[in-house]
Each structure stands twice: as C-alpha cells, then as structure tokens.
C-alpha cells in the first residue's frame, strides 16, 4: 500500500512537472471594435491566480499552456474567454457592454430609459457614442476619456465625471476599484448641460458603485478619499547609491573636466516605472545622463577612420536664462549585422526566491527570448543560473538551435537564496573557456540585484568585477522588478566592468533594448572611451557637467590606459551637456573668486583664443585593444538662441531639465513642468517609436505630485 502511495505521489509530481514544462509565452493585442488599443485590460487564467494586464498600446503577455482558458475583462466591455491552442499569438477584440452603456442612463435627477433621453446617448451616422480611454500607465491606468462619434479626438475634450452623485476628476475616477463599479453611463448634449451647466459641455461620465460608497461625500471628502498621492518609497528595500550634484567650477582653478562616457539608460526606465505606478521618484534613483541617453539623436555617421563622430552645439540654458548649454554628441559607426563578429554569450540568470514575481523571472525569460531571436548560426549561448548555488543548465549552444535555448529558459523556476558571486565566477569561467578571438564575448547578467550569499557587499562585488574585466569579456546587466531592487549593485557591476546596464520594466523595453537596439547593446565598437574638456577662461567664467557624477575621472586618469571607462556600441549615440556661465555674467551660483593671488597669477598671452570656447579631447581603445587612440577638436565660441537650436538640443535639454527637477536641484531657477513640456514638444522629432511622446506624458503626469 505504501508503495502504491509513493508511486501515485511520484506520478502526480511528474504530471505537475510536465504541465509546468509545457507552459509558454502567450502574447497579443487587445483592441475595441474600432481597432483602438485598450490599456488596463486584465487577463487571467481561469481557475488560477495568474494574471497579466495590457500596457498603453494594448499589448500583453502571459505564461500559459495549451488548454488554459484566458479571460479578458475590462470595465464597460463584455468579458471574453479564449482557450489556448497551438498559436502563441492571441489578439482579442472586446465589444462594448450594450446593456451597461445603452439601455439605462443615470441622470442628475434619477434614472430614465434611453428612449426618454435620446439626446444624452445619441446615435450619429449609425455609430453609437463611444467612450475612449487612453492611459499613461503600464500598471495603474489613469485614463483620459473623450466622448465622441466619428470625429477625431481632441485632448481638450475632457468630460465631467460624477461618482455616486459627486463631481470628480479623471485621476480620481481611475483610482476606483473596478470590482466596486455597478454601472457606467454617458450623458451628453443638452441633457448634460441642462443639469450640470457649461462644465458638462463635453459630456458627463456617470459612475455608480455597488454600495454607493461615495454617496453624500462632499467634493473635498471625495478628493481626500480618492486623491492620487505619491506612494512612499521608504518602506521598500530598494537600494540606490547617493551622490552630490556637480557644482560650478572655475576654469582658472579647475582647468580640466574629465569623465567616462555612459550609454546606460537604466535610470530613465526605472523613473518611468515609478511615475507609471503613481509613486514618488527617489532622488538618488535619478541619474540625469542616463535619462538623456535613453533617447536617440540625429548625429551624422563618422566619415574617417575613427569609430564615432563628434558633434557639438551651444545654445541658451532654458532653466537659467543668463547661462549657456554646451551639447557634446557622439555617434557610433553603424556596422551591418552580417559584418558583426561572432558572439560568445553566457546568460547568467538569477533564479532565487526573490525572482518569482511576474515582473521578474517570467518577464526575464520573455526578454531573453527576444535576444535569442537575434542570434545567428555562428553565435553561441550558454546558460548559468544561481540561487543557493550556481550551475550550468545549458552548455554553449549554436544560435540556430533556438528551440533548445528557449526550452532551457522555459524550464527555469525561482527558489532559494542568492549566490551572486558564485554565479559570476562560473559565468566568466565558461565565457573564457569558449572565448572567440576578435569576437563578441559577453556575460549577460539578469537579476533584481539582491545578492545575499557569497560576495554580497558592494566593495566585494566591485573587486570581483574589476578582476573579471581583465579576461576581455564584456558585461551587460539587466535589472528587473521592484520592492527589493538593488540599483546600486547593478550600477557598480556595469561601471567597474566593461559593461552596460538596462532596467527592463516591461516587455516593450525588452524589445527595444534586446531587439531593436541589439547591435548597440551587445556589440562594442570602442571601449574605455574618455572625454576631457578644457574651457577657455576668456569666455567661460564657470562650468558644470550635468550628470555623470559617478563617471567623473581625475585629470591624470585621461591618459592612464589602466583606468576603465565606458564602451560604445554599434550605431549608439552618447550625449553630454555642460552648463556654462559666460564671462562677465553675474550669478548667484558662484562663490566669490579671490583676486590678487601671488602664486596663481596667469601671465597674459598674446593669443587670447577669443574665437574658442573650449578644446575637447577623446581617448578610446578598440574592443580588443590595450592602447588608447586620441582625438582632438576645438569648439568655437559661437552660440545660437534656443528657438533656433536643433531639435536634439531642445529635447535633450528638456530631459535634463526634468531630471534636475526630480532631483530637486538647487542650481536651476525655473522648475516649471509646463515649460519643460513646451520645450520637449518643440524638440520632438524623429520619434517613430513614440518614446519622446511618452516622455512628454510622463512630465505631465508628474505635475500632480508637485
């Protein structure tokens, strides 16, 4: 009998294991019948607690297996159940709930049938009045609703909202629990204005809750109950390195400014996550240079033997009217995919217990599948995992055997503690054993950064990664999750190794960084890229580097080839901004300069270099080189007014301005979000992917927290 029980138990475990192994990623888009994307649609697997949600563009993904019933539900729409079959793509069109939106209309003086108030739910040209919701949040949608027939939507067509008889705001309405809603109705035209006056000229959206939980509240009480407040970040265990903002320096006392380039953009996507979730952004999570470098700018391709072009521009400072902004832009050479060297990649994946959330290991696996799709037959991938211990789950495998690589990813499960140091040791060992001379040798670390076993302190990790970079293996760090996210450790790994760093907050970001920008993210064309600039004291009274606080170098480090610096990828752009106080300008940001100093007096030179603002030098190494190559360029003392500056100058300045505002910088006079939005809109061009438009929405969203 005991034997039978053991056999039964074993069979049950085997069935469970096989069932889990059969899970795959199901993705698609949810739209309404007019093909408009629906953000915030909830997708659940019937009979389980597993769920997902559509993003701003109506896209979703969820782990499911054949035979699972996916339930798609959305307020004001009929729920739809679809069974998973052989296809991994399931696109869904939801229909409006006619009974909810057509048959009954709640008006200010009671309930009437639709036939008695046809003006309030009129039909035009055969089309019923539509409620369209647009969300600027990937997790907690805060919709903008417009009531319309067939005409185009104007962003100013904001209706009036009534919740249980109390006037409300759009962001308050978005905070209502959908499960509390009993009825949603639309009132328009004369029926709306006759009751609510001119403020209802764009229609009224009337919401009734099941227990009338907001009934009889004053507007102030409703505001207090539903007001969107920043969610405190203190209770979480997220970790960010603190740093002091760069101050203004005089070229007479600090003639050289030296720093390493930074192509990382993790800070921007992390900030986006906070704002989309309605949270206040921690000051130390804001690294302005990473925000600026999230966006691509239209710099020309290099035309000489060097792997990047150098581009400079000077214009007005938008936040300090008497100052100037110097923009320095690098454009990496675009190498055709077929000409890129073979890749030797090792996926180093955190499968510890802290990775079990949907936005960690499940998202991680989907992300790496995007990268796998980019691999060629000459590329190879190994997979190392770490939890309580580290181990190899996939030996080096050809890039054309995608099924084997994806199956290995699908079988990963979270559990245990986090032996990060042991995992790094093993990953680099495998990368070194399979090293491709003149190839792309890289460890790709994917984790929430929560190392808690083995080498765990920041200093330990710093020493470990500095030692490993000597192997010639590059490093890419992919950060996931929230709540216990360790940004400080991820940044150290990227900064101290030959590395780059991205924070993956959703599958769209994974597709951008690992798919569309695969070449720039994974193939270095130059390493240890350093910049040193000498400002002309005849033209510059003071200067400061905006951002790059963690990338600053000593002047003597510039020519020291033993000092590590950032890498530049194929077709990547790098942008750096300096704020300049011109000579003769009075400024509150300057300490009073001593005069009549005996030993630091500068002799007058017959050549005053009046036509020069600064001289800029660059040093870089080839990906497999050990000796730096130097480039020199003079920056003319020529400035254009901001109105006539390039779109790149306007938009990069707007992004930096917003970053300084989030950091509560004491060095900006104007902190108006409206002015930031205005400048960003002026510079919004070449935005096929919509990232710049998304930035503008984020700035507008952030105003409610100011």
C-alpha positions in Angstrom: 0.0 0.0 0.0 2.8 2.4 0.9 4.5 1.5 -2.4 1.3 2.4 -4.3 1.0 5.8 -2.4 4.6 6.6 -3.3 4.1 5.7 -6.9 0.9 7.8 -7.0 2.7 10.7 -5.4 5.6 10.3 -7.9 3.2 10.2 -10.8 1.4 13.4 -9.5 4.7 15.2 -9.2 5.7 14.1 -12.7 2.4 15.3 -14.2 2.9 18.6 -12.4 6.4 19.0 -13.7 5.4 18.1 -17.3 2.5 20.6 -17.0 4.8 23.4 -15.9 7.3 22.5 -18.6 4.6 22.9 -21.2 3.9 26.5 -20.3 4.9 29.0 -22.9 4.5 32.8 -23.5 1.2 33.8 -25.0 1.1 37.4 -26.2 -1.0 39.7 -28.3 -3.0 42.9 -28.5 -6.4 43.8 -27.1 -8.5 46.4 -29.0 -12.0 47.6 -29.3 -14.1 47.1 -32.5 -12.6 50.4 -34.0 -9.1 48.8 -33.6 -8.2 51.3 -30.8 -5.9 49.7 -28.2 -7.3 49.1 -24.7 -4.9 49.8 -21.9 -5.5 48.1 -18.5 -7.4 45.1 -19.7 -7.0 42.3 -17.2 -6.1 38.8 -18.5 -6.5 35.9 -16.0 -6.1 32.2 -16.4 -9.4 30.7 -15.4 -9.2 28.7 -12.1 -5.8 30.2 -11.1 -4.4 33.4 -9.6 -2.1 34.1 -12.6 -2.9 37.3 -14.4 -1.5 40.0 -16.6 -2.5 43.4 -17.9 -2.3 45.2 -21.2 0.0 48.2 -21.5 -0.5 51.6 -23.1 -0.6 50.1 -26.6 -3.0 47.3 -25.6 -0.2 44.7 -25.7 0.0 41.9 -23.1 1.9 38.6 -22.4 1.3 35.8 -20.0 2.7 32.3 -19.3 0.1 29.7 -20.1 -0.2 26.2 -21.6 -2.4 24.6 -24.2 -6.0 24.2 -22.9 -5.8 27.1 -20.5 -8.8 29.5 -20.6 -7.7 33.1 -20.8 -10.4 35.5 -19.5 -10.2 39.1 -20.9 -12.1 41.7 -18.8 -12.4 45.4 -18.9 -14.9 47.9 -17.4 -17.6 48.8 -19.9 -16.8 45.8 -22.1 -18.1 42.3 -22.3 -15.6 39.8 -20.9 -14.3 37.2 -23.4 -12.9 33.8 -22.7 -10.4 32.3 -25.2 -8.7 28.9 -24.9 -5.0 28.5 -25.7 -4.4 26.2 -28.6 -1.3 25.9 -30.8 -0.6 29.6 -31.6 1.5 31.7 -29.2 -0.3 34.9 -30.5 -3.8 35.7 -29.4 -5.3 39.0 -30.5 -8.6 40.0 -28.9 -11.4 42.5 -29.9 -13.6 43.3 -26.9 -17.2 44.5 -27.5 -18.9 47.3 -25.5 -21.4 46.2 -22.9 -24.6 47.5 -24.6 -26.8 46.8 -21.6 -24.5 48.8 -19.4 -23.9 51.8 -21.7 -27.1 52.0 -23.8 -30.2 50.8 -22.1 -30.1 52.8 -18.8 -29.0 56.3 -18.3 -28.4 57.8 -14.9 -29.2 61.5 -14.9 -28.9 64.1 -12.2 -32.5 63.8 -11.2 -33.0 60.0 -11.3 -33.0 57.1 -13.7 -34.7 57.2 -17.1 -34.9 54.9 -20.1 -32.8 55.6 -23.1 -35.8 56.3 -25.2 -36.8 59.3 -23.0 -33.3 61.0 -23.2 -32.1 60.2 -26.7 -30.0 63.3 -26.7 -27.9 62.0 -23.9 -26.9 58.9 -25.7 -27.5 59.9 -29.3 -26.5 57.9 -32.3 -24.8 59.6 -35.2 -24.3 58.2 -38.7 -25.1 54.7 -37.4 -22.4 54.9 -34.7 -23.2 54.9 -31.0 -21.4 57.4 -28.8 -18.0 55.9 -27.8 -16.1 56.1 -24.6 -12.3 56.0 -25.5 -9.8 55.6 -22.7 -6.1 56.4 -23.0 -3.7 55.5 -20.2 -0.3 56.8 -19.5 0.4 54.0 -17.0 1.6 50.5 -17.7 0.3 49.2 -14.4 -2.3 51.5 -12.9 -4.0 53.2 -15.9 -5.1 56.8 -15.3 -7.3 57.3 -18.4 -8.2 60.3 -20.4 -11.8 59.9 -21.7 -13.3 61.6 -24.7 -17.0 61.3 -25.7 -17.3 61.3 -29.5 -18.9 59.9 -32.6 -16.8 59.7 -35.7 -14.8 62.9 -35.4 -11.2 63.0 -34.3 -10.3 63.2 -30.7 -9.1 66.5 -29.2 -7.1 66.2 -26.0 -9.2 69.1 -24.6 -12.5 67.2 -24.9 -12.4 66.2 -21.3 -15.9 65.3 -19.9 -17.3 65.9 -16.4 -17.1 62.8 -14.1 -19.7 62.0 -11.5 -19.2 59.3 -8.9 -22.2 58.4 -6.8 -23.5 61.9 -7.5 -20.3 63.7 -6.5 -18.2 65.6 -9.2 -14.8 64.0 -9.6 -11.5 64.3 -11.5 -10.2 61.8 -14.1 -7.4 60.6 -12.0 -9.8 60.1 -9.1 -12.0 58.0 -11.2 -9.0 55.9 -12.3 -8.4 55.0 -8.6 -11.8 53.4 -8.1 -11.6 49.6 -7.7 -13.3 48.1 -10.8 -14.9 45.5 -8.7 -16.8 48.3 -6.8 -18.4 49.6 -10.0 -22.0 48.7 -10.6 -22.8 50.9 -13.6 -21.1 53.3 -16.1 -23.3 55.6 -18.2 -22.8 58.5 -20.6 -24.8 61.8 -20.6 -24.3 64.3 -23.4 -25.6 67.2 -25.4 -28.5 69.3 -24.0 -29.3 66.6 -21.4 -25.9 67.1 -19.9 -25.7 70.9 -19.9 -29.2 71.3 -18.7 -28.3 69.5 -15.4 -24.6 70.3 -14.9 -24.2 73.5 -16.8 -21.4 74.6 -19.2 -18.8 72.4 -17.4 -20.6 69.5 -18.9 -20.3 70.7 -22.5 -18.0 67.8 -23.3 -20.4 65.3 -21.8 -20.7 63.5 -18.5 -19.4 60.1 -17.4 -21.6 58.8 -14.5 -20.3 56.0 -12.3 -22.4 54.2 -9.7 -20.8 51.9 -7.2 -22.4 48.8 -5.9 -22.8 50.1 -2.3 -22.8 53.8 -3.2 -19.7 54.0 -1.1 -19.0 57.6 -2.2 -22.6 58.9 -1.9 -23.2 62.1 0.1 -19.5 62.9 0.3 -18.5 66.5 -0.2 -16.1 67.2 -3.1 -13.4 67.8 -0.5 -14.1 64.4 1.2 -14.1 62.6 -2.1 -10.9 64.3 -3.0 -9.3 63.2 0.2 -10.5 59.6 -0.3 -9.5 59.2 -3.9 -6.7 61.7 -4.3 -3.7 60.2 -6.0 -0.8 60.6 -3.6 2.8 59.5 -4.1 3.2 56.1 -2.7 6.0 56.3 -0.1 9.2 54.6 -1.2 10.8 54.3 2.3 9.1 51.0 3.3 10.6 49.2 0.3 14.0 47.6 0.3 15.2 49.2 -2.9 18.8 50.5 -2.8 20.4 53.5 -4.6 23.8 55.0 -4.2 23.6 58.6 -3.0 25.7 61.2 -4.8 26.2 65.0 -4.7 25.2 67.0 -7.8 28.1 68.5 -9.8 28.7 72.1 -8.8 30.0 75.0 -10.9 33.8 75.2 -11.2 36.1 77.9 -12.5 38.4 77.1 -15.4 41.1 79.1 -13.6 41.2 76.7 -10.6 39.9 73.6 -12.3 41.0 73.9 -16.0 40.1 70.3 -17.0 36.9 68.4 -16.8 37.4 64.6 -17.3 34.8 61.8 -17.4 33.9 58.4 -18.8 31.1 58.1 -21.3 27.8 56.5 -20.1 25.5 54.7 -22.6 23.3 53.2 -19.8 19.7 54.2 -19.6 18.5 52.2 -16.6 17.7 55.3 -14.6 15.2 56.5 -17.1 13.2 53.3 -17.3 13.3 53.0 -13.5 11.9 56.5 -13.2 9.3 55.7 -15.8 8.2 52.7 -13.6 7.8 54.9 -10.5 5.8 57.5 -12.3 3.6 55.0 -14.1 2.9 53.3 -10.7 1.9 56.7 -9.1 5.0 56.7 -6.9 7.3 59.5 -5.9 10.7 59.1 -7.5 13.6 58.6 -5.0 16.1 61.4 -5.5 19.1 59.1 -5.8 17.4 57.0 -8.4 17.8 59.9 -10.8 20.9 59.9 -12.9 20.4 62.7 -15.4 22.9 61.5 -18.0 21.1 58.1 -18.2 17.8 59.9 -18.8 19.3 62.0 -21.6 21.0 58.9 -23.2 17.8 56.9 -23.3 16.8 58.9 -26.4 18.4 58.7 -29.8 19.6 61.9 -31.6 20.3 62.6 -35.2 24.1 62.8 -35.3 25.9 62.0 -38.5 27.8 58.8 -39.1 31.7 59.0 -38.8 33.5 59.8 -42.0 37.0 58.9 -41.1 39.0 56.0 -39.5 37.6 56.6 -36.1 34.5 54.6 -34.8 32.4 57.6 -33.9 31.7 61.2 -35.0 32.0 64.2 -32.7 29.2 66.8 -32.7 28.9 70.0 -30.6 26.3 72.8 -30.2 26.0 75.8 -27.9 22.7 77.5 -27.1 20.8 79.1 -24.2 20.1 77.4 -20.9 16.3 77.0 -20.6 16.3 77.0 -16.8 18.9 79.8 -16.1 18.3 82.5 -18.7 21.8 84.1 -18.5 23.7 80.8 -18.9 24.6 78.6 -21.9 24.4 74.9 -22.6 27.1 73.1 -24.5 25.9 69.8 -26.0 28.5 67.1 -27.0 27.2 64.2 -29.1 29.0 61.1 -30.2 27.6 58.8 -32.9 28.9 55.3 -33.2 29.5 53.7 -36.5 26.6 51.6 -37.8 28.1 48.1 -38.6 25.8 45.9 -40.8 24.6 42.8 -38.9 26.2 40.4 -41.2 29.6 42.1 -40.6 29.4 41.9 -36.8 31.8 39.4 -35.2 30.6 36.0 -33.9 29.1 36.1 -30.3 30.0 34.0 -27.3 27.3 34.8 -24.8 26.7 33.4 -21.3 23.3 34.2 -19.8 23.7 34.5 -16.1 20.2 34.3 -14.6 19.1 34.9 -11.0 16.5 32.2 -10.1 16.5 32.9 -6.4 13.2 33.2 -4.4 13.1 36.9 -4.8 12.7 36.5 -8.6 9.3 34.7 -8.5 7.2 37.8 -9.2 5.6 38.2 -12.7 7.8 41.3 -13.4 11.0 39.4 -12.6 11.7 35.8 -13.8 8.7 35.5 -16.1 9.5 38.8 -17.7 13.2 38.0 -17.7 12.6 34.7 -19.7 10.4 36.6 -22.2 13.1 39.2 -22.6 15.9 36.8 -23.3 13.8 35.0 -25.9 13.8 38.3 -27.8 17.6 38.3 -27.8 17.7 34.7 -28.8 15.7 35.6 -31.9 18.5 37.9 -33.0 21.2 35.2 -32.9 22.9 33.8 -36.0 24.2 30.3 -36.6 27.8 31.4 -35.8 26.7 32.7 -32.4 26.6 30.5 -29.3 24.8 30.8 -25.9 25.4 29.1 -22.6 23.0 29.5 -19.6 24.2 29.7 -16.0 21.8 30.0 -13.1 22.3 30.8 -9.4 20.2 30.6 -6.3 21.5 28.7 -3.3 24.3 27.6 -5.6 25.4 28.2 -9.1 25.2 25.8 -12.0 25.2 25.5 -15.8 21.8 24.4 -17.2 22.8 24.8 -20.9 26.2 24.2 -22.4 27.3 26.5 -25.3 24.7 26.0 -28.0 24.5 27.3 -31.5 22.3 30.3 -32.2 20.4 28.4 -34.9 19.2 25.9 -32.3 16.8 28.3 -30.9 14.3 25.7 -29.7 16.9 24.1 -27.3 17.8 27.5 -25.9 14.1 28.6 -25.4 13.2 25.2 -23.8 16.0 25.7 -21.3 14.7 29.2 -20.5 11.1 27.9 -20.1 12.2 25.3 -17.6 13.7 27.8 -15.2 11.9 28.3 -11.8 12.5 30.6 -8.9 13.5 29.4 -5.4 16.3 29.6 -2.8 18.9 32.3 -1.7 21.1 34.3 -4.0 24.7 33.2 -4.5 25.5 36.0 -6.9 29.3 35.9 -6.6 29.5 32.2 -7.3 27.3 32.7 -10.4 29.5 35.4 -11.7 32.6 33.3 -11.2 31.1 30.4 -13.2 29.7 32.5 -16.0 33.1 34.2 -16.6 34.8 30.8 -16.5 32.5 29.4 -19.2 32.9 32.6 -21.3 36.7 32.3 -21.0 36.7 28.6 -22.0 34.8 29.4 -25.1 36.5 32.7 -25.9 36.3 33.9 -29.5 39.4 35.9 -30.6 38.2 39.2 -32.1 34.7 38.1 -31.3 31.9 39.4 -29.1 32.5 37.7 -25.7 29.9 38.8 -23.2 28.2 37.8 -19.9 24.6 38.9 -19.7 23.5 39.1 -16.1 19.8 39.3 -15.4 18.7 39.8 -11.8 17.0 42.2 -9.3 20.5 42.7 -7.9 19.6 41.2 -4.5 22.8 39.3 -3.8 22.7 37.9 -0.3 25.0 34.9 -0.2 28.8 34.8 -1.0 30.3 38.1 -2.4 27.5 40.4 -1.5 28.9 43.7 -0.3 29.3 46.5 -2.9 33.1 46.5 -2.2 33.3 42.7 -2.7 31.3 42.9 -5.9 33.5 45.8 -7.2 36.7 43.9 -6.6 35.3 40.8 -8.2 34.1 42.5 -11.4 37.3 44.6 -11.8 39.2 41.3 -11.8 36.9 39.7 -14.3 37.1 42.5 -16.8 40.7 41.7 -17.4 39.6 38.5 -19.2 38.4 40.6 -22.2 34.8 39.5 -21.6 32.2 42.3 -21.7 29.3 42.6 -19.3 25.6 43.5 -19.8 23.4 43.9 -16.7 19.6 43.6 -17.0 17.7 44.7 -13.9 14.2 43.5 -13.1 11.4 44.0 -10.5 10.6 46.4 -7.7 10.4 46.5 -4.0 13.8 44.9 -3.3 15.5 46.2 -6.4 19.3 46.8 -5.8 20.2 49.5 -8.3 23.4 50.3 -6.5 24.9 46.9 -7.1 23.8 46.7 -10.7 25.4 50.1 -11.4 28.6 49.0 -9.8 28.8 45.9 -11.9 28.2 47.9 -15.1 30.6 50.8 -14.1 33.5 48.7 -12.9 33.5 46.1 -15.6 33.4 46.7 -19.4 29.7 46.9 -19.0 26.4 48.5 -19.8 23.2 48.4 -17.8 19.5 48.5 -18.6 16.4 48.3 -16.3 13.6 46.2 -18.0 10.3 47.5 -16.7 8.1 45.8 -19.3 8.3 43.6 -22.4 8.3 46.7 -24.7 11.5 47.9 -23.1 13.0 44.4 -23.5 12.1 44.5 -27.2 13.7 48.0 -27.5 17.0 47.1 -25.7 17.4 43.5 -26.7 15.7 43.5 -30.1 15.6 46.9 -32.0 18.9 48.1 -30.4 20.5 44.7 -30.3 23.7 45.8 -32.1 24.2 48.8 -29.9 23.5 46.9 -26.7 25.6 43.8 -27.4 28.4 44.8 -29.8 31.1 47.2 -28.6 33.0 49.2 -31.3 35.1 51.2 -28.8 35.9 50.7 -25.2 37.3 52.8 -22.4 36.0 56.0 -24.0 37.0 59.1 -22.1 36.3 62.8 -22.6 38.4 65.7 -21.3 37.5 69.3 -22.0 39.4 72.4 -21.3 37.4 75.6 -21.2 38.8 79.0 -22.3 38.7 81.3 -19.2 38.5 84.3 -21.5 35.0 83.1 -22.5 33.9 80.9 -19.6 33.6 82.2 -16.0 32.4 78.8 -14.7 31.1 75.5 -16.0 29.5 72.3 -14.6 28.9 68.9 -16.1 25.2 67.9 -15.9 25.0 64.4 -14.6 27.9 61.8 -14.9 28.6 62.3 -11.1 29.5 58.6 -10.9 31.6 58.7 -14.1 34.0 61.6 -13.3 37.7 61.0 -13.6 40.8 62.7 -12.3 42.7 64.7 -15.0 45.6 62.3 -14.8 43.3 59.4 -15.5 42.7 60.6 -19.0 46.0 59.2 -20.4 46.2 56.3 -18.0 45.2 53.2 -20.0 44.8 51.2 -16.9 41.8 53.3 -15.9 38.5 51.7 -17.0 35.8 53.8 -18.8 32.6 53.2 -20.8 32.0 51.3 -24.0 30.3 52.5 -27.2 28.1 50.1 -29.2 27.4 49.9 -32.9 25.2 52.8 -34.0 24.9 54.0 -30.4 24.7 57.7 -29.5 26.2 59.4 -26.4 25.2 62.9 -25.3 26.7 65.0 -22.6 25.6 68.5 -21.5 27.6 71.3 -19.8 26.1 74.4 -18.3 28.3 77.5 -18.8 28.3 80.8 -17.0 29.8 83.2 -19.6 32.5 85.7 -18.5 31.0 88.9 -17.2 27.7 87.4 -16.1 26.6 87.9 -12.5 25.4 84.6 -10.9 24.1 83.5 -7.6 25.6 80.1 -8.2 29.2 81.3 -8.0 31.3 81.6 -4.9 33.2 84.9 -4.8 36.6 84.4 -6.5 39.8 85.6 -4.7 41.9 88.2 -6.5 45.5 89.5 -6.4 46.8 86.0 -5.7 50.6 86.0 -5.9 51.4 82.4 -7.0 48.4 81.6 -9.2 48.5 84.7 -11.3 48.3 83.8 -15.0 50.6 85.6 -17.4 48.9 87.4 -20.3 49.3 85.5 -23.6 49.3 87.4 -26.8 47.0 84.8 -28.3 43.7 85.0 -26.3 41.9 82.4 -28.3 38.9 84.7 -28.5 37.2 82.5 -31.1 37.4 79.4 -29.0 35.1 78.3 -26.3 36.9 75.1 -25.4 39.2 72.3 -26.6 37.8 68.8 -26.3 39.8 65.5 -26.3 38.7 61.9 -26.6 40.5 58.7 -25.9 39.3 55.2 -26.8 40.5 51.7 -27.4 39.5 49.2 -30.0 37.3 46.4 -28.5 40.3 44.0 -28.4 43.0 46.7 -28.0 45.0 47.8 -24.9 46.4 51.1 -26.1 44.3 54.3 -26.4 43.8 56.4 -29.5 43.4 60.2 -29.1 41.2 62.6 -30.9 41.2 66.4 -30.5 38.6 69.0 -31.6 38.2 72.8 -30.9 34.7 74.2 -30.0 34.0 77.6 -31.5 32.8 80.4 -29.3 29.5 80.5 -31.2 26.0 80.3 -29.7 22.5 80.2 -31.2 19.4 81.2 -29.5 17.3 78.3 -28.1 14.4 79.0 -30.6 16.8 78.3 -33.5 18.7 75.5 -31.9 18.5 71.9 -33.2 15.6 69.6 -32.1 18.3 67.5 -30.5 19.4 70.4 -28.3 15.9 71.3 -27.3 14.8 67.8 -26.4 18.0 66.7 -24.6 17.9 70.0 -22.6 14.2 69.3 -21.7 15.1 65.8 -20.5 18.0 67.1 -18.4 15.8 69.8 -17.0 13.2 67.3 -15.9 15.9 65.1 -14.3 17.3 68.1 -12.4 13.7 69.0 -11.2 13.2 65.4 -10.0 16.5 65.6 -8.1 15.3 68.9 -6.6 18.4 70.6 -7.9 19.4 73.9 -6.2 21.1 75.0 -9.4 18.0 75.6 -11.6 16.0 78.8 -11.2 12.9 77.7 -13.3 11.2 74.4 -12.3 8.1 74.7 -14.3 6.8 71.4 -15.7 4.7 73.3 -18.2 7.9 74.9 -19.6 9.7 71.6 -19.7 6.8 70.1 -21.7 6.8 73.1 -24.0 10.5 72.7 -24.8 10.2 69.0 -25.2 7.4 69.4 -27.7 9.4 71.9 -29.7 12.2 69.3 -29.9 10.1 66.3 -30.6 11.1 64.9 -34.0 12.3 61.6 -35.3 10.1 59.8 -32.9 8.9 56.8 -34.8 8.8 54.6 -31.7 6.9 57.2 -29.6 9.4 57.3 -26.7 9.7 61.1 -26.8 5.9 61.5 -26.8 5.9 59.1 -23.8 8.4 61.3 -22.0 6.1 64.3 -22.5 3.2 62.4 -21.0 5.4 61.4 -18.0 6.3 65.1 -17.3 2.6 66.0 -17.5 1.7 63.1 -15.2 4.4 64.2 -12.7 2.7 67.6 -12.2 0.1 66.0 -9.8 2.9 65.2 -7.4 4.5 68.6 -7.2 
